[in-house]
Structure formats: structure tokens, C-alpha cells
């Protein structure tokens, strides 16, 4: 089960306000897994518990915090990326196993894997394929890289929100997207996952930009990779 949850994380990490006329430069966006399926009956049964899992993105022009709450709180993954301080923190609480991975944005950007993905990623926009999500006009993009050939990504992005939406696509975090993705459809040989925005606000709780690390085991990104045993986390 732990390996399944980690692999799912690779594919990502009411009361709505509408900002259709101006670009949202800071705010909070709540995403939800709305559909998840597999042709494998046993896997499909396990995946059912992932439906409704939420990811909350809080951002300004300097900092982005992403909190993924899965399986009814049994798994919680928090990342904080601070451009100004050149700092990256990730906290993983997986059924009581707590890890705090700390690095710098520079180190993450210079990672050979990320450089390879960035240099080979192709983004094809289809602005004739549009949909409105929570009052924002979105258009379709296809994202692909030979470095990430095991998965295909389709997203509907909007130019009306200025934020680091690529943080929602683990493995593609070094790639600049043309807009913020309000819907993401990810497919691989095992499963299809759809995540969509359910709430958008211009309010930001800045407390989320300070990781709460009490009780977490601190480690470097390299130590984390070694502990995970090369499970394809996309870092």
C-alpha cells in the first residue's frame, strides 16, 4: 500500500470567488481528485479510497505551499517552495512515518534528472479546446517528455492565475507551464487520474509558508532518495 501511495504522489502532490477580469497574483486554490480508475479490478478497488483526496495550493509571487491530504488524512504531504530564501521543504506523514526533506531550489533545479526533463519536455497548446472552470477560461495543453514516457499529461490551464502550477505535477516541477492548471488528467499503464479545482480564493494564510516540523525526521533529498530505494519519485 505504501508503494501505491508513493506512486500516486508522483502523478501530482462552495464559496468560490471569481476573478475572470484580472490576473490572480496570490491566493489559495483547492484541488480534488474527482475520478480515478484502472482496468485492473484489484487496483481499481484500492484506488477508490483516493477519490476525494484534496490538494491545497497557497501562493504569492515569492512562496508556494502545497498540502496534499489523501486517504482521509492517513497520508499528508506538504511542500513549501520559497524562491526568495532559495529553500525547499517537503514533509511526508505516511500513517505515522514522518519525514522532513530539506533542500534548496537551486539544488533541485540543477538536479540532472530535472534538467533532462526540462530540456526535453514538449508542451502543445490547443486553444480551440476550452472549458470554463470556476469562472476562469481554460485551454488544453498536452505535456510530454521522453524522460517521463511512462505517463501522459493533459491539463486545462488559465492565464488568469499567476502561480507555480507545475508544482502539482511531480517530475515536471522544473518545467514552466503557460498557465495555472485547473484540471489535470494523468494516464499511465496502470491508471487514469483526474484532478480538478473546486475552490479559488484571493486570500492567503501565510502561516502555511512556515513548515511545522516537530516530530519529523530531518534528512537531505539524497538521503530521502536512498531511503525510498529508487521508487521513481520523480525528484
C-alpha positions as a Python dict, from the first residue, in 0.01 Angstrom:
ca = {
    (1, 'X'): (0, 0, 0),
    (2, 'X'): (285, 242, 80),
    (3, 'X'): (437, 194, -265),
    (4, 'X'): (98, 254, -427),
    (5, 'X'): (52, 580, -236),
    (6, 'X'): (402, 699, -327),
    (7, 'X'): (349, 620, -692),
    (8, 'X'): (21, 813, -685),
    (9, 'X'): (205, 1109, -536),
    (10, 'X'): (440, 1107, -832),
    (11, 'X'): (142, 1192, -1053),
    (12, 'X'): (60, 1507, -853),
    (13, 'X'): (144, 1607, -498),
    (14, 'X'): (-1865, 2601, -242),
    (15, 'X'): (-1780, 2953, -151),
    (16, 'X'): (-1588, 3026, -469),
    (17, 'X'): (-1470, 3376, -561),
    (18, 'X'): (-1438, 3457, -933),
    (19, 'X'): (-1155, 3664, -1083),
    (20, 'X'): (-1223, 3644, -1457),
    (21, 'X'): (-1124, 4002, -1538),
    (22, 'X'): (-787, 4035, -1362),
    (23, 'X'): (-490, 3809, -1306),
    (24, 'X'): (-483, 3646, -964),
    (25, 'X'): (-130, 3700, -832),
    (26, 'X'): (-179, 3547, -489),
    (27, 'X'): (-438, 3318, -343),
    (28, 'X'): (-545, 2971, -241),
    (29, 'X'): (-666, 2700, -478),
    (30, 'X'): (-820, 2374, -358),
    (31, 'X'): (-794, 2079, -596),
    (32, 'X'): (-968, 1743, -564),
    (33, 'X'): (-924, 1401, -724),
    (34, 'X'): (-1261, 1369, -896),
    (35, 'X'): (-1202, 1047, -1089),
    (36, 'X'): (-953, 763, -1064),
    (37, 'X'): (-982, 431, -1241),
    (38, 'X'): (-792, 125, -1359),
    (39, 'X'): (-859, -168, -1590),
    (40, 'X'): (-715, -390, -1315),
    (41, 'X'): (-1009, -477, -1087),
    (42, 'X'): (-795, -526, -775),
    (43, 'X'): (-609, -199, -826),
    (44, 'X'): (-935, -17, -905),
    (45, 'X'): (-1071, -129, -568),
    (46, 'X'): (-766, 12, -387),
    (47, 'X'): (-780, 335, -584),
    (48, 'X'): (-1137, 407, -473),
    (49, 'X'): (-1004, 531, -138),
    (50, 'X'): (-811, 803, -324),
    (51, 'X'): (-1126, 969, -462),
    (52, 'X'): (-1196, 1296, -287),
    (53, 'X'): (-831, 1342, -187),
    (54, 'X'): (-755, 1713, -177),
    (55, 'X'): (-456, 1928, -259),
    (56, 'X'): (-445, 2290, -143),
    (57, 'X'): (-209, 2537, -311),
    (58, 'X'): (-133, 2869, -137),
    (59, 'X'): (86, 3113, -327),
    (60, 'X'): (231, 3461, -361),
    (61, 'X'): (490, 3581, -610),
    (62, 'X'): (767, 3456, -376),
    (63, 'X'): (637, 3146, -196),
    (64, 'X'): (420, 2847, -274),
    (65, 'X'): (289, 2591, -25),
    (66, 'X'): (114, 2273, -139),
    (67, 'X'): (-67, 2038, 100),
    (68, 'X'): (-191, 1702, -27),
    (69, 'X'): (-433, 1523, 208),
    (70, 'X'): (-505, 1166, 98),
    (71, 'X'): (-690, 861, 223),
    (72, 'X'): (-890, 1052, 482),
    (73, 'X'): (-582, 1206, 641),
    (74, 'X'): (-380, 884, 661),
    (75, 'X'): (-128, 1034, 421),
    (76, 'X'): (-36, 1403, 421),
    (77, 'X'): (237, 1560, 209),
    (78, 'X'): (334, 1926, 245),
    (79, 'X'): (581, 2113, 26),
    (80, 'X'): (697, 2473, 70),
    (81, 'X'): (900, 2638, -205),
    (82, 'X'): (1045, 2978, -113),
    (83, 'X'): (1208, 3149, -411),
    (84, 'X'): (1333, 3446, -209),
    (85, 'X'): (1507, 3229, 50),
    (86, 'X'): (1614, 2966, -208),
    (87, 'X'): (1464, 2696, 14),
    (88, 'X'): (1256, 2384, -45),
    (89, 'X'): (1094, 2175, 229),
    (90, 'X'): (881, 1864, 199),
    (91, 'X'): (707, 1698, 493),
    (92, 'X'): (565, 1348, 446),
    (93, 'X'): (340, 1193, 709),
    (94, 'X'): (250, 844, 590),
    (95, 'X'): (45, 662, 850),
    (96, 'X'): (268, 789, 1129),
    (97, 'X'): (601, 768, 948),
    (98, 'X'): (717, 1130, 939),
    (99, 'X'): (997, 1259, 717),
    (100, 'X'): (1117, 1616, 663),
    (101, 'X'): (1318, 1657, 345),
    (102, 'X'): (1503, 1986, 313),
    (103, 'X'): (1690, 2122, 12),
    (104, 'X'): (1738, 2440, -189),
    (105, 'X'): (1552, 2541, -505),
    (106, 'X'): (1891, 2581, -676),
    (107, 'X'): (1987, 2224, -590),
    (108, 'X'): (1652, 2094, -712),
    (109, 'X'): (1682, 2292, -1037),
    (110, 'X'): (2034, 2165, -1103),
    (111, 'X'): (1941, 1801, -1050),
    (112, 'X'): (2042, 1610, -1368),
    (113, 'X'): (1703, 1435, -1384),
    (114, 'X'): (1516, 1764, -1364),
    (115, 'X'): (1746, 1926, -1619),
    (116, 'X'): (1685, 1637, -1859),
    (117, 'X'): (1308, 1666, -1814),
    (118, 'X'): (1317, 2045, -1861),
    (119, 'X'): (1527, 2021, -2177),
    (120, 'X'): (1314, 1752, -2341),
    (121, 'X'): (960, 1848, -2237),
    (122, 'X'): (722, 1943, -2515),
    (123, 'X'): (405, 2142, -2440),
    (124, 'X'): (143, 2151, -2715),
    (125, 'X'): (-138, 2401, -2666),
    (126, 'X'): (-479, 2362, -2826),
    (127, 'X'): (-656, 2693, -2766),
    (128, 'X'): (-957, 2576, -2966),
    (129, 'X'): (-1029, 2322, -2689),
    (130, 'X'): (-1155, 2531, -2398),
    (131, 'X'): (-1367, 2498, -2086),
    (132, 'X'): (-1466, 2727, -1802),
    (133, 'X'): (-1366, 2617, -1454),
    (134, 'X'): (-1486, 2822, -1156),
    (135, 'X'): (-1529, 3129, -1376),
    (136, 'X'): (-1186, 3104, -1540),
    (137, 'X'): (-1147, 3035, -1910),
    (138, 'X'): (-907, 2745, -1962),
    (139, 'X'): (-749, 2588, -2268),
    (140, 'X'): (-600, 2246, -2325),
    (141, 'X'): (-229, 2159, -2320),
    (142, 'X'): (-54, 1825, -2371),
    (143, 'X'): (270, 1773, -2179),
    (144, 'X'): (521, 1504, -2270),
    (145, 'X'): (888, 1417, -2229),
    (146, 'X'): (1088, 1106, -2323),
    (147, 'X'): (1220, 1122, -1966),
    (148, 'X'): (864, 1071, -1838),
    (149, 'X'): (743, 832, -2107),
    (150, 'X'): (558, 615, -1857),
    (151, 'X'): (291, 883, -1819),
    (152, 'X'): (91, 1124, -2036),
    (153, 'X'): (-48, 1451, -1907),
    (154, 'X'): (-336, 1665, -2031),
    (155, 'X'): (-418, 1986, -1847),
    (156, 'X'): (-660, 2275, -1883),
    (157, 'X'): (-473, 2591, -1788),
    (158, 'X'): (-574, 2953, -1738),
    (159, 'X'): (-375, 3270, -1798),
    (160, 'X'): (-583, 3444, -1532),
    (161, 'X'): (-391, 3295, -1238),
    (162, 'X'): (-21, 3361, -1181),
    (163, 'X'): (114, 3076, -972),
    (164, 'X'): (354, 2784, -983),
    (165, 'X'): (108, 2526, -1107),
    (166, 'X'): (386, 2294, -1219),
    (167, 'X'): (427, 2204, -852),
    (168, 'X'): (115, 1991, -894),
    (169, 'X'): (297, 1774, -1149),
    (170, 'X'): (566, 1582, -965),
    (171, 'X'): (852, 1514, -1203),
    (172, 'X'): (770, 1823, -1410),
    (173, 'X'): (838, 2080, -1136),
    (174, 'X'): (1129, 2229, -1334),
    (175, 'X'): (906, 2297, -1637),
    (176, 'X'): (733, 2634, -1669),
    (177, 'X'): (370, 2594, -1770),
    (178, 'X'): (192, 2856, -1985),
    (179, 'X'): (-81, 2896, -1722),
    (180, 'X'): (-214, 2755, -1395),
    (181, 'X'): (-373, 2409, -1437),
    (182, 'X'): (-727, 2397, -1301),
    (183, 'X'): (-781, 2045, -1434),
    (184, 'X'): (-519, 1772, -1476),
    (185, 'X'): (-567, 1431, -1637),
    (186, 'X'): (-279, 1188, -1593),
    (187, 'X'): (-260, 845, -1752),
    (188, 'X'): (-16, 559, -1732),
    (189, 'X'): (-34, 188, -1796),
    (190, 'X'): (-193, 123, -1454),
    (191, 'X'): (-443, 402, -1401),
    (192, 'X'): (-610, 728, -1504),
    (193, 'X'): (-635, 1016, -1254),
    (194, 'X'): (-834, 1338, -1289),
    (195, 'X'): (-782, 1630, -1052),
    (196, 'X'): (-986, 1950, -1074),
    (197, 'X'): (-1004, 2282, -890),
    (198, 'X'): (-1301, 2303, -654),
    (199, 'X'): (-1240, 2637, -483),
    (200, 'X'): (-1041, 2953, -563),
    (201, 'X'): (-982, 3243, -325),
    (202, 'X'): (-764, 3554, -324),
    (203, 'X'): (-696, 3501, 47),
    (204, 'X'): (-365, 3350, 166),
    (205, 'X'): (-285, 3205, 508),
    (206, 'X'): (85, 3295, 530),
    (207, 'X'): (128, 3059, 827),
    (208, 'X'): (127, 2778, 571),
    (209, 'X'): (460, 2910, 438),
    (210, 'X'): (636, 2803, 762),
    (211, 'X'): (663, 2421, 778),
    (212, 'X'): (562, 2267, 1112),
    (213, 'X'): (846, 2018, 1153),
    (214, 'X'): (804, 1898, 1515),
    (215, 'X'): (819, 1519, 1528),
    (216, 'X'): (957, 1481, 1175),
    (217, 'X'): (1288, 1313, 1095),
    (218, 'X'): (1505, 1561, 905),
    (219, 'X'): (1700, 1438, 603),
    (220, 'X'): (1854, 1562, 280),
    (221, 'X'): (1698, 1493, -58),
    (222, 'X'): (1974, 1243, -131),
    (223, 'X'): (1909, 1058, 195),
    (224, 'X'): (1539, 1054, 114),
    (225, 'X'): (1601, 908, -232),
    (226, 'X'): (1820, 637, -81),
    (227, 'X'): (1557, 552, 182),
    (228, 'X'): (1288, 525, -84),
    (229, 'X'): (1510, 282, -272),
    (230, 'X'): (1476, 448, -611),
    (231, 'X'): (1097, 407, -629),
    (232, 'X'): (1063, 661, -910),
    (233, 'X'): (958, 962, -708),
    (234, 'X'): (1046, 1198, -989),
    (235, 'X'): (1290, 1413, -785),
}
